[in-house]
Amino acid sequence: MKHVPNIITCLNLFSGCLSCVMALEYHDYSGAFLFVILASVFDFLDGFSARLLNAFSPVGRELDSLADVVSFGVAPGLAVFSFLQTASSRTIFEASIFPCAAFLIPIFSALRLAKFNIDTRQNDLFLGLPVPADALFWASLIPAVIPFTKGNETLVCSVILLLIPVFCLLMLSELPLFSLKFKGYSWKKNRHAYLIIGAGIVLTLLFRFFGISLTIICYILLSVVKTGKR
């Protein structure tokens, strides 16, 4: 039973690899997003099973970080790169290296994970945007903007190129972001988590993929408001 968390982590890694294939080989950004979601589920389950079975190990910790770099760094980075490479062929960015800016996403994701692993302060809150949240933002944003890209390629590519450094810096920032780990079921102790989950459901129903990107932005803004009230 002690190997169960590691097996689940391998499924996380496998899902991330499939997301990379969907984005780079098939340009299927919706499929790439779904595999990032699946990787997120496995990422939750490996930690849950490790706590349940008390099956923590140094190997499991390193494997978890490796899986997260692939699933939440490389996978969304390749989705953004593939999209920019295709869309920029019809813009002022044609035949440029601008699509390679997408590779900042896996680089900063790896830096964020390394920082998190040695930071003992991040128990009840996060300092900087968590890598899975960043991955969900990018993995959902790309299929969300596809319908609006035709005829607006330059604008869409420009916005994405501006957002890349912003979100990369958010991952390495000292901005306090509340954790979505529940402390019981009471509203008082978990109201911010309930608000984000509720907002996520409503926004996703209204705007589909774009709703998930908006939820991540709401998460950041709500954390800023919460920090400002301290």
N, C-alpha and C positions, 0 to 999 in steps of 0.2 A: 504493500500500500504506500510505502514511502516514495515510490517512483511515480505515483499518480500525478502530482503537480508538474513534474518534469515532462511527462507525456502530454499533458494539457498545454504546457508551454511550447512544445514542439508543434502542436496543432496551431497555436498562435503564429509561429514562424511559417508554417506551411501556408496558412491563410494569407500572410503577408506576401509570400512568394507568388501565390496565385494572383493577388491584386496587381503585383508588378507586371505579370504576364498579360493580364487583361488590359492594362493601360498601354503598355509599350508595343505589344504584338498585335492586339485586336482593336485598340483605340476605343475600347468599351469602358467608358468612365463610370457608368452606372454599375457595371459588374465589379470594377475596381473598388468602388465605394462599398458595395455589399461585402466584399472580402475584408475590407478594413473594419467594418462593423462586426463581422464574424471574429476577426482577430481581437477586437475589443472585448467580446464576450469571453473568449478563451483567456484573455489577460485577467479579467475579473475572476474567472473560475480557478485559475492556477493559484492565485493568492488566497482565495476562499478555501480551496482544498488543502493548501499548505497549513493554514491556521486550524482548520477542522481536524486534520490528521497529525498536526504538530510535526510536519515533515519539511522542516527548513534545512537548507544545506548551502554551502558556498557555491557548489556547482549549479544549483537551482537559481541562485541569485544572479550569477553570471549569464546563465542561459536565458533568463528572463530579460536581462538588459539587451542581449544580442537579438532576441526575438522582437523586442520593442523597437530597436533601431531599424530593423527591416520592415516591420508591419506599420509603424507609425512615423518613420522617417523616410526610408527609401521608397516605400510604396506611394505615399502621397507626392513625394518629390518627383517620381517618374510620371505620375499622372499629370502634374503641372508641366513638366518638361515636354511630354508628348503633346499636350494641348497647345502650349506656346509654339512648339516647333511646327505644328500643323497650321495654326491660326496666323502665325507671323509671316507665313509665306505669302500672305495677301495684304501685308502692311508695310509700313516704313521700316520694320524690323527684319525684312526679308534678308536671308543669307547673313544673319548676324549671330553673335554669340549670346544674345540676350536670353534665349530659352535656357541656357546653362545656369542662369540665376536660380533656377528651380533646385539645383543641387545644394544650395545653401540650406534647404529644408532638412535633408538627412544629416548634413554637417552639424547644424545647430541642435538638431534633435539628439545626436550623439553627445554633444557637449552638455546639453541639459540633463540627460540621463546620468552622465558621469558626475555632474555637479550634485544631482539628487542623491546618488548613492553614498556620497561622503558627507552630506549635510544632515546633521542631527537635529536641526530645527524644524524640519518639515514633517511633523507628526499630525497635528490637528488642522494644519493649513499648508498650502503650497506657496513657495516663493518663486514666482514666475509661472508662465503658462505650462501646464502639464503637457507632455508629448502626445498622449492620446487625444486631448482636446484640440491641439494644433492639427493633428492628423484628420480628425473628423471635420474640422473647418475646411481644409483643402480638398479632402476627398469628396465632400458634398458640394463645395463651391464649383468645381469644374463641371460636373454634369448639370448644375443649376444654370450656368451661364451659356451653355451650348445653344439653347434656343434663341438667345439674344445676340449671338456673335456675328451671324451673317450680315454683312454690311457695316458692322461696328467693330471689326477686328482690331483696329488700332486702339480704340478706346478701351476695349475689354483687356487687351494685352497690357496696355499702359497701367490700368488699375491693378492688375495682378502683379506686375513687376514692382509696383509701389508697395503692395501689401506684403510681399515676400520679406523684405528687410524688417518691416514693422513687426510681423509675427515672429521672426527669428529673434529679434531683440526682446520681445515679450517673454520668450522661453528662458532667456538668460537674465531677465530682470529680477529685481528684489520685490516686485509687486506682490503683496499678499493676496492670495486667492483662496477662498474657502474650500474645504474638502467636501465632497459629496458623500462621504461615509456617514451613514445614519447612526445616531446615538439614541437607540430606542425608536419609538414611533410617534413621540409627542410633537406637536406643531412648534412649540416654543424652542425646542432644541434643534429642530431640523427645518425651520421655516424657509431658510434660503435654499436648501436642497429641494424642498417641495416646490418652491416658486420656480426654480430653474426647470425641474422636470415637467411641471404644468405648462410653463411657457414653451418648452420644447415640443410637447405634444400638440399644443394649439398651433404653433408656428409651422410644424411639419405638416399638419393637416391642411393648413392654408397655403403654404408655399412649397411643399414637398422638399426637394433637396436644399433649396435656398433657406428653408426654415431651419435646417440643422445648423447652417453657417450662422444664421441670425441668433440661434440659441447660444452658440459659443461666444458671440459678441455680447449678448445679454449677460452671460456668466461673468465675463470680464468687467462689464460696467457695474453689475450688482456687487461684485467684490470690491470695486473702487469705492462705491457708495458706502458699503459696510465698513470698510477701512477708515473712511473719512469720518464716520460717526464715533469712532473709538476715542 
